[in-house]
Amino acid sequence: MAKRLGLLLVESGCEDVAALRVAAGEHTARPSHVPGDRVINPGDAVTVSVCGRWGGYCAEAARVFVVAEPPEDFDAMYSVVPAAYRAGLAAVRPGVPMSEVARAVTEVIDGSGYGRYASPQVAHGIGLGPDEGPRPGEDTVLSAGMTFCLEPAIHVPDLFGARLADVIACTESGALPPWAPSPPHPPHPRPLTPPPHEPERVGVAHPTPKDTSP
């Protein structure tokens, strides 16, 4: 799956694949997991994370899926991650220190009881390079035109994890995520959709409608 995603990135016009991660089942609990030969099975949670370069600039995204029905307690854990993501978005505006955005994210995760499993890095700068400043621990003040990757994540050891990531632009009116309406700037990758409140189910069989004709 990871190899196929790499090919799709190149076919989309990606100049360089900086990072590519596919993790399933218990491997989603490992932030630096390297894709291997594990088969994705029904009941698995799957995290897909990509980072590539288009037009000289880097972009990063991560989404979570489940195959058929999710593992026990996975939905409860996952629901915290998009909530933290939305809290981070709401905190973005010019004049706000990057540390305030990080605080908004961590407050949601800590309040859920999953704080000890939260990723210590909730955001990082991105632009010409895939990993730049500003960083959450810094008091760099956001200004219009700055971009960074918002990436809240929770990893429960030996069970499962979830990570959502998008490149966010700070504008005069607040955060501009990649799925918000904006003029295209070719070359432009296909717009993302907002992270769902629940992980997207894949591989779910839909029952065939019964013939009710007389």
Kinemage of the C-alpha trace (Angstrom):
@kinemage 1
@onewidth
@group {chain A} dominant
@subgroup {mainchain}
@vectorlist {calphas} color= white
{ca met a 1} P 0.000 0.000 0.000
{ca ala a 2} L 2.804 2.414 0.846
{ca lys a 3} L 4.480 1.745 -2.501
{ca arg a 4} L 1.234 2.394 -4.358
{ca leu a 5} L 0.723 5.672 -2.486
{ca gly a 6} L 4.242 6.733 -3.423
{ca leu a 7} L 3.460 6.127 -7.097
{ca leu a 8} L 0.204 8.089 -6.816
{ca leu a 9} L 2.072 11.037 -5.300
{ca val a 10} L 4.512 11.091 -8.207
{ca glu a 11} L 1.647 10.779 -10.706
{ca ser a 12} L -0.060 13.784 -9.062
{ca gly a 13} L 2.969 15.961 -9.792
{ca cys a 14} L 4.859 15.515 -6.524
{ca glu a 15} L 8.498 16.481 -7.102
{ca asp a 16} L 9.820 14.694 -4.044
{ca val a 17} L 8.283 12.286 -1.505
{ca ala a 18} L 9.758 13.469 1.792
{ca ala a 19} L 7.923 10.996 4.030
{ca leu a 20} L 5.362 8.235 3.626
{ca arg a 21} L 3.873 6.158 6.434
{ca val a 22} L 1.175 3.508 6.438
{ca ala a 23} L 0.504 1.753 9.750
{ca ala a 24} L -2.203 -0.771 10.599
{ca gly a 25} L -3.484 -2.314 13.804
{ca glu a 26} L -1.056 -2.177 16.717
{ca his a 27} L 1.514 -0.478 14.466
{ca thr a 28} L -0.580 2.717 14.539
{ca ala a 29} L 0.597 3.092 18.148
{ca arg a 30} L 4.190 3.570 16.924
{ca pro a 31} L 4.826 7.170 15.776
{ca ser a 32} L 7.906 6.232 13.723
{ca his a 33} L 6.668 2.935 12.301
{ca val a 34} L 8.197 1.933 8.957
{ca pro a 35} L 5.771 0.225 6.520
{ca gly a 36} L 6.404 -3.498 6.213
{ca asp a 37} L 4.708 -6.679 5.012
{ca arg a 38} L 1.929 -6.803 7.590
{ca val a 39} L -1.425 -7.534 5.973
{ca ile a 40} L -4.255 -5.092 6.704
{ca asn a 41} L -7.152 -7.044 8.210
{ca pro a 42} L -10.805 -6.393 9.081
{ca gly a 43} L -10.985 -4.636 12.433
{ca asp a 44} L -7.713 -2.786 11.893
{ca ala a 45} L -7.263 0.927 12.361
{ca val a 46} L -5.065 2.375 9.605
{ca thr a 47} L -3.075 5.628 9.690
{ca val a 48} L -1.866 7.090 6.403
{ca ser a 49} L 0.622 9.975 6.487
{ca val a 50} L 2.279 11.591 3.467
{ca cys a 51} L 4.640 14.509 2.952
{ca gly a 52} L 5.706 15.685 -0.483
{ca arg a 53} L 6.919 18.683 -2.424
{ca trp a 54} L 4.955 20.557 -5.096
{ca gly a 55} L 6.249 23.716 -6.795
{ca gly a 56} L 9.215 23.786 -4.441
{ca tyr a 57} L 7.064 23.816 -1.285
{ca cys a 58} L 6.274 20.958 1.075
{ca ala a 59} L 2.841 19.745 2.093
{ca glu a 60} L 1.864 17.139 4.677
{ca ala a 61} L -1.357 15.325 5.495
{ca ala a 62} L -2.448 12.419 7.676
{ca arg a 63} L -5.794 10.669 7.958
{ca val a 64} L -7.197 7.676 9.844
{ca phe a 65} L -9.368 4.823 8.547
{ca val a 66} L -10.793 1.633 9.967
{ca val a 67} L -11.427 -1.573 8.062
{ca ala a 68} L -15.010 -2.722 8.698
{ca glu a 69} L -15.626 -2.321 12.446
{ca pro a 70} L -13.066 -0.533 14.643
{ca pro a 71} L -11.262 -2.089 17.606
{ca glu a 72} L -12.892 -1.807 21.017
{ca asp a 73} L -12.526 1.705 22.504
{ca phe a 74} L -10.955 3.046 19.289
{ca asp a 75} L -13.829 5.411 18.448
{ca ala a 76} L -13.640 7.026 21.904
{ca met a 77} L -9.914 7.637 21.500
{ca tyr a 78} L -10.166 8.833 17.906
{ca ser a 79} L -12.914 11.374 18.677
{ca val a 80} L -10.461 13.313 20.840
{ca val a 81} L -8.011 13.882 17.965
{ca pro a 82} L -10.318 15.849 15.593
{ca ala a 83} L -11.620 17.779 18.615
{ca ala a 84} L -8.039 18.784 19.451
{ca tyr a 85} L -7.437 19.616 15.784
{ca arg a 86} L -10.440 21.963 15.717
{ca ala a 87} L -9.307 23.614 18.952
{ca gly a 88} L -5.914 24.268 17.388
{ca leu a 89} L -7.531 25.773 14.289
{ca ala a 90} L -9.683 28.074 16.408
{ca ala a 91} L -6.600 29.419 18.210
{ca val a 92} L -4.774 30.463 15.027
{ca arg a 93} L -4.711 34.180 14.232
{ca pro a 94} L -2.074 36.884 13.787
{ca gly a 95} L -0.466 38.008 17.027
{ca val a 96} L -0.944 34.659 18.812
{ca pro a 97} L 2.201 32.819 19.983
{ca met a 98} L 2.663 29.326 18.569
{ca ser a 99} L 2.676 28.071 22.153
{ca glu a 100} L -0.962 29.181 22.507
{ca val a 101} L -1.991 26.998 19.572
{ca ala a 102} L -0.188 24.062 21.173
{ca arg a 103} L -1.891 24.775 24.497
{ca ala a 104} L -5.327 24.710 22.865
{ca val a 105} L -4.585 21.280 21.415
{ca thr a 106} L -3.117 19.763 24.562
{ca glu a 107} L -5.933 21.058 26.788
{ca val a 108} L -8.455 19.036 24.787
{ca ile a 109} L -6.351 15.871 24.886
{ca asp a 110} L -5.466 16.262 28.570
{ca gly a 111} L -9.121 16.877 29.426
{ca ser a 112} L -10.120 13.629 27.716
{ca gly a 113} L -7.886 11.500 29.920
{ca tyr a 114} L -5.566 10.545 27.056
{ca gly a 115} L -2.944 13.146 27.928
{ca arg a 116} L -0.250 10.629 28.838
{ca tyr a 117} L -0.597 9.053 25.386
{ca ala a 118} L -0.484 12.324 23.434
{ca ser a 119} L 2.285 13.054 20.965
{ca pro a 120} L 4.609 15.728 22.405
{ca gln a 121} L 4.709 17.480 19.023
{ca val a 122} L 1.353 18.950 18.023
{ca ala a 123} L 2.669 21.182 15.220
{ca his a 124} L 5.759 22.215 13.298
{ca gly a 125} L 6.674 24.750 10.653
{ca ile a 126} L 6.682 23.676 7.012
{ca gly a 127} L 7.557 25.431 3.774
{ca leu a 128} L 10.656 24.984 1.618
{ca gly a 129} L 11.606 22.179 4.004
{ca pro a 130} L 9.353 19.464 5.503
{ca asp a 131} L 10.237 20.283 9.112
{ca glu a 132} L 10.974 23.888 10.060
{ca gly a 133} L 10.140 26.383 12.795
{ca pro a 134} L 8.102 27.694 14.454
{ca arg a 135} L 7.586 24.901 16.960
{ca pro a 136} L 5.016 24.625 19.769
{ca gly a 137} L 7.569 25.160 22.529
{ca glu a 138} L 8.593 28.477 21.040
{ca asp a 139} L 6.948 31.838 21.595
{ca thr a 140} L 7.148 32.729 17.921
{ca val a 141} L 4.214 35.016 17.214
{ca leu a 142} L 2.076 34.039 14.240
{ca ser a 143} L 1.608 36.540 11.445
{ca ala a 144} L -0.419 36.466 8.251
{ca gly a 145} L 1.254 34.304 5.627
{ca met a 146} L 2.931 31.864 8.026
{ca thr a 147} L 2.330 28.160 7.418
{ca phe a 148} L 2.723 25.207 9.733
{ca cys a 149} L 1.594 21.611 10.032
{ca leu a 150} L -1.026 21.012 12.720
{ca glu a 151} L -0.688 17.368 13.801
{ca pro a 152} L -2.427 16.244 17.019
{ca ala a 153} L -1.931 12.561 17.746
{ca ile a 154} L -2.594 9.949 20.406
{ca his a 155} L -0.683 6.657 20.613
{ca val a 156} L -1.849 3.986 23.073
{ca pro a 157} L 1.037 1.484 23.380
{ca asp a 158} L 0.438 -1.985 21.875
{ca leu a 159} L -3.170 -1.127 20.965
{ca phe a 160} L -3.718 1.664 18.444
{ca gly a 161} L -3.116 5.296 17.633
{ca ala a 162} L -4.503 8.139 15.554
{ca arg a 163} L -2.900 11.180 13.937
{ca leu a 164} L -4.438 13.965 11.886
{ca ala a 165} L -2.251 16.428 10.022
{ca asp a 166} L -2.750 19.332 7.616
{ca val a 167} L -0.740 22.331 6.506
{ca ile a 168} L -2.437 25.405 7.951
{ca ala a 169} L -1.929 28.967 6.761
{ca cys a 170} L -2.357 31.866 9.176
{ca thr a 171} L -4.396 34.649 7.566
{ca glu a 172} L -5.749 37.974 8.797
{ca ser a 173} L -9.074 36.250 9.501
{ca gly a 174} L -7.608 33.172 11.206
{ca ala a 175} L -6.639 29.674 10.128
{ca leu a 176} L -6.900 28.591 6.503
{ca pro a 177} L -6.809 24.790 6.241
{ca pro a 178} L -6.233 23.106 2.858
{ca trp a 179} L -9.887 22.067 2.513
{ca ala a 180} L -11.217 25.638 2.858
{ca pro a 181} L -12.263 27.438 -0.354
{ca ser a 182} L -9.316 29.299 -1.835
{ca pro a 183} L -8.055 30.228 -5.324
{ca pro a 184} L -5.960 27.421 -6.860
{ca his a 185} L -2.246 28.019 -7.416
{ca pro a 186} L -0.992 25.506 -10.006
{ca pro a 187} L 0.599 23.088 -9.607
{ca his a 188} L -1.987 22.336 -6.940
{ca pro a 189} L -2.688 18.930 -5.357
{ca arg a 190} L -6.291 17.821 -5.007
{ca pro a 191} L -7.945 19.603 -2.041
{ca leu a 192} L -8.386 17.591 1.135
{ca thr a 193} L -11.624 17.186 3.024
{ca pro a 194} L -11.984 18.179 6.695
{ca pro a 195} L -11.019 15.477 9.200
{ca pro a 196} L -14.234 13.623 10.075
{ca his a 197} L -15.574 13.351 13.612
{ca glu a 198} L -15.342 9.563 13.194
{ca pro a 199} L -12.703 7.581 11.281
{ca glu a 200} L -13.793 6.679 7.769
{ca arg a 201} L -14.929 3.079 7.441
{ca val a 202} L -13.505 1.167 4.497
{ca gly a 203} L -14.153 -2.356 3.288
{ca val a 204} L -17.685 -2.394 4.711
{ca ala a 205} L -20.087 -4.529 2.745
{ca his a 206} L -23.412 -2.850 2.056
{ca pro a 207} L -26.437 -5.195 1.956
{ca thr a 208} L -28.113 -5.646 -1.407
{ca pro a 209} L -31.611 -4.123 -1.398
{ca lys a 210} L -34.324 -6.732 -1.379
{ca asp a 211} L -36.663 -6.973 -4.342
{ca thr a 212} L -40.006 -5.810 -3.000
{ca ser a 213} L -41.810 -5.905 -6.347
{ca pro a 214} L -44.904 -8.101 -6.476
